[in-house]
Amino acid sequence: MAGIYIHIPFCRKACTYCDFHFSTRLVGIPSFVEALKKEIIARAPEWKFGVVETLYFGGGTPSVLSAKQLADIYQVLHNHYPLALKEWTFELNPDDGTEDQLRSLRDIGIDRLSVGFQSLRDDDLDWMGRTHRSAHIRSFPQKVKAAGFTNYTVDFIYGMPGMFVDEWLSQLQWAADENIPHMSLYALTVEQKTLLNHWIRKGRFAAPDESQQADEFLAADVFLEKHGFQHYEVSNYAKPGMEALHNSNYWYGEPYMGFGPSAHSFDGSQRRWNVANNAKYMRGLDGENDWFDYEVLSVEDRINEAVMLGLRTQKGIDLNRVAGIGGDQAVEALMKRVEESDHQGDLIFDEGFLVLDRGNWLYADGIASELFCGG
C-alpha cells in the first residue's frame, strides 16, 4: 500500500518540545506552495509503485494553509500521480477546527484528521507553548461530527511534569467517553535542539521521570484495552478497523514518497531526504544548489529496520519479510540472536512472526538493538 507524505514546514508558534522542521515566518507560505508543486511535478517519473493509496499532510501545521492552497496541491497530485486513495490524513491544531474550516477540509476530500490535543490541562498547554486551550479540545469532537468526519486520531503526551496516573487516566477517560476512534500517546521526550532541552540543561526543569512514564504507559495500555481499543503499535491505539493506514506503511516497509523540506522517501532499498531548510529547498528547485540527499540501504540495514519497526507493532517481526531481504539464512541468524538475548523469554514465535510481549513495548527499541545483525 504505497503512499505520499507532504510536509508543510510552518507553525504559528514553536512548541517547547518539538524538533520537527518548521518556520514561524508565515509570510513564506505562498512561495513554498509554488516550490512544493514544482517538486511534485518534477519527481512524478520516480513513482513506480502502482496506485497511491494513502496521502498524509503533516508538519509543522498544515492547517496554516488556505483551502485554496490545499486544493491546488491536491490537483497537482491528481494530475501527475495515479491516486486511488483509501485514506487522506490531515494534521491540525484544535484551535484551527471551526466547523466551517472542518467542512472545507471534508469538501476537498480529506477523510481523516490527526489532531494535536497533547493535554487537557491548560497549565501543560502553556508550558508546551501550544496555541490552544482545553476548551478547544473539549468542543472538538462535536465539531468533527458536525463536519462529517468519522475517522480521526488525537495525540496526547504522557510523563508531563506534575502529572500522576489518576490524572492521566482521567484524560483518557474523557477521550473514551467522546468515542474518539484512535489515539496516539507519546512520552515526553527531550530532543537536543529544543527549548525544553535548554531549560533542563539550565536547571529550570527536571528531566522526564522514566519511572513515571513507564507507569503511565502501562496504565494506558490496560485502560484503553478495557475500553475497546487495540494497542497495535507502541504509541498507537485504535478501535477495530480504525488503524492508521498511512503510518502502517512505514512500520511494514511499504514504499512512500515525501515532498517538502525535510521529507523522506523510501523505495524499498533506497532512502532519500530533502534538506531541512525552506530557503535551500526552494533555491534547489530553481537549480541553484543541492536540495536532497540519499543512501542505498545494505541488506543488514534493511533487516535491522524490519526488526526495529516490527517489534514496535502488535504483529511483530515478519520473518517472511526478513527472508525476502536476506534469505533463509538471515532468519536463522536472527533466531540465533534471539536465543542469545537476555529478552528471549519476552519474544514469542507466532505463525511466522516474532512478537514482543506487550509489557516490554516501552523498551522495544533497546531490545531491537540486541537483535540487529552486523552489530
Residue pairs with C-beta under 8 A, 6 or more apart in sequence:
1 53
1 54
1 86
1 245
1 248
1 249
1 254
2 49
2 50
2 51
2 52
2 53
2 54
2 249
2 254
2 255
2 256
3 52
3 53
3 54
3 55
3 56
3 245
3 246
3 249
3 254
3 256
3 257
4 52
4 54
4 55
4 56
4 77
4 81
4 256
4 257
4 258
4 259
5 56
5 58
5 246
5 256
5 257
5 258
5 259
5 263
5 264
6 36
6 55
6 56
6 57
6 58
6 62
6 73
6 258
6 259
6 260
6 263
7 21
7 58
7 59
7 60
7 258
7 259
7 260
7 261
7 262
7 263
7 274
8 57
8 58
8 59
8 60
8 61
8 62
8 64
8 65
8 260
9 21
9 22
9 23
9 32
9 59
9 60
9 260
9 261
9 262
9 278
10 22
10 23
10 24
10 25
10 26
10 28
10 29
10 32
10 59
10 60
10 61
10 64
11 22
11 23
11 24
11 59
11 60
11 61
11 64
12 24
12 26
12 61
12 64
12 131
13 24
13 129
13 130
13 131
14 22
14 24
14 129
14 195
15 128
15 129
15 130
16 127
16 128
16 129
16 194
16 195
16 196
16 199
17 128
17 157
17 188
17 189
17 190
17 191
17 194
17 195
17 196
18 191
18 194
19 191
19 192
19 193
19 194
20 59
20 60
20 262
21 60
21 261
21 262
21 276
21 277
22 59
22 60
22 61
23 278
26 64
28 278
29 64
29 65
29 69
30 69
31 282
32 260
32 278
32 282
33 65
33 69
33 72
33 73
35 281
35 282
35 285
36 73
36 259
36 260
37 72
37 73
37 76
38 285
39 259
39 260
39 274
39 285
40 73
40 76
40 77
40 80
40 81
40 259
41 76
41 80
42 285
43 257
43 259
44 80
44 81
46 257
47 81
47 82
47 257
48 267
49 255
49 267
50 82
51 82
51 83
51 84
52 77
52 81
52 82
52 83
52 84
52 85
53 84
53 85
53 86
53 87
53 245
54 85
54 86
54 87
54 88
54 89
54 245
54 246
54 249
55 77
55 83
55 85
55 87
55 88
55 89
55 246
56 88
56 89
56 90
56 246
56 247
57 70
57 88
57 89
57 90
57 91
57 110
58 89
58 91
58 114
59 91
60 91
61 91
61 92
61 93
61 96
62 70
62 90
62 91
62 92
63 90
63 91
63 92
63 93
63 96
63 101
65 73
67 104
67 105
67 107
67 108
70 105
70 108
71 108
74 108
74 109
77 83
85 109
85 111
86 245
87 111
87 112
87 151
87 244
87 245
87 246
88 109
88 110
88 111
88 112
89 110
89 112
89 113
89 114
89 244
89 246
90 105
90 110
90 112
90 113
90 114
91 113
91 114
91 115
91 116
92 105
92 113
92 114
92 115
92 116
93 115
93 116
93 130
93 131
93 132
94 115
94 116
94 117
94 132
94 136
94 137
94 140
95 131
95 132
95 133
95 136
97 115
97 136
97 140
97 143
97 144
98 143
99 143
99 146
99 147
102 113
102 143
102 144
102 146
102 147
102 149
103 147
103 148
105 113
105 147
106 147
106 148
106 149
111 149
111 151
112 149
112 151
112 152
112 153
112 244
113 144
113 149
113 151
113 152
113 153
114 152
114 153
114 154
114 155
114 184
115 140
115 152
115 153
115 154
115 155
116 130
116 154
116 155
117 137
117 140
117 154
117 155
117 156
118 124
118 125
118 128
118 130
118 155
118 156
118 157
119 125
119 128
119 134
119 156
119 157
119 160
119 171
120 134
120 137
120 138
120 171
120 174
121 134
121 160
121 163
121 167
122 133
122 134
123 162
124 157
124 160
124 163
125 132
125 133
125 134
127 160
127 161
128 157
129 195
138 174
141 178
141 179
141 180
144 152
150 181
151 181
151 182
151 242
152 180
152 181
152 182
153 180
153 181
153 182
153 183
153 184
153 236
153 238
153 244
154 175
154 180
154 182
154 183
154 184
155 183
155 184
155 185
155 186
156 171
156 172
156 175
156 183
156 184
156 185
156 186
157 185
157 186
157 187
157 188
158 168
158 185
158 186
158 187
158 188
158 213
158 216
158 217
158 220
159 187
159 188
159 208
159 209
159 212
159 213
159 216
160 188
161 205
161 206
161 208
163 212
163 216
164 212
165 215
165 216
165 219
168 216
168 219
168 220
169 219
169 220
169 223
172 183
172 220
172 223
172 224
172 227
173 223
175 183
176 224
176 227
176 229
181 238
181 239
181 242
182 236
182 237
182 238
182 239
182 242
182 243
182 244
183 224
183 229
183 236
183 237
183 238
184 235
184 236
184 237
185 217
185 220
185 235
185 236
185 237
186 235
187 208
187 213
187 217
187 362
188 208
188 213
189 208
190 196
190 197
190 200
190 207
190 208
191 197
196 205
199 205
200 206
200 207
213 362
214 362
217 361
217 362
218 359
218 362
220 237
221 231
221 358
221 361
224 231
224 237
225 231
228 239
228 240
229 237
229 238
229 239
230 237
230 238
230 239
230 240
230 243
230 314
231 237
231 314
231 358
231 361
232 238
232 243
232 313
232 314
232 315
233 247
233 251
233 312
233 313
233 314
234 312
234 313
234 361
234 362
234 364
236 243
236 244
236 247
238 244
248 254
249 255
249 256
250 256
250 309
251 309
251 310
251 312
251 313
252 309
252 313
252 315
252 318
252 321
253 268
253 305
253 306
253 309
253 321
255 266
255 267
255 268
256 265
256 266
257 265
258 264
258 265
258 273
258 274
259 274
260 274
260 281
261 274
261 275
261 276
261 277
261 278
261 280
261 281
262 273
262 274
262 275
262 276
263 273
263 274
264 271
264 272
264 273
264 274
265 271
265 272
265 273
266 272
269 296
269 297
269 302
270 294
270 295
270 296
270 297
271 294
271 295
271 297
272 292
272 293
272 294
273 292
273 293
273 294
274 281
274 291
274 292
275 281
275 284
275 290
275 291
275 292
275 293
280 289
280 291
281 291
283 289
283 291
284 290
284 291
284 292
285 291
297 305
299 325
299 326
299 330
300 326
300 372
300 373
300 374
302 325
302 326
303 322
303 325
303 326
303 330
303 334
303 373
304 368
304 372
304 373
304 374
306 317
306 318
306 321
306 322
306 325
307 317
307 322
307 334
307 368
307 371
307 372
308 364
308 365
308 368
308 369
308 372
310 316
310 317
310 318
310 321
310 353
310 354
311 317
311 354
311 356
311 364
311 365
311 367
311 368
311 371
312 361
312 364
312 365
314 355
315 353
315 355
316 348
316 350
316 353
316 354
316 355
316 356
317 334
317 353
317 354
317 355
318 352
318 353
319 331
319 334
319 352
319 353
319 354
320 352
322 330
322 331
322 334
323 330
323 331
326 373
330 373
333 373
334 354
334 371
334 373
337 370
337 371
337 373
338 344
338 347
338 354
338 371
341 347
341 367
341 370
341 371
342 370
343 356
343 360
343 367
343 370
346 356
346 357
346 359
346 360
346 367
347 354
347 355
347 356
347 357
348 354
348 355
348 356
348 357
349 355
356 364
356 367
360 367
369 375
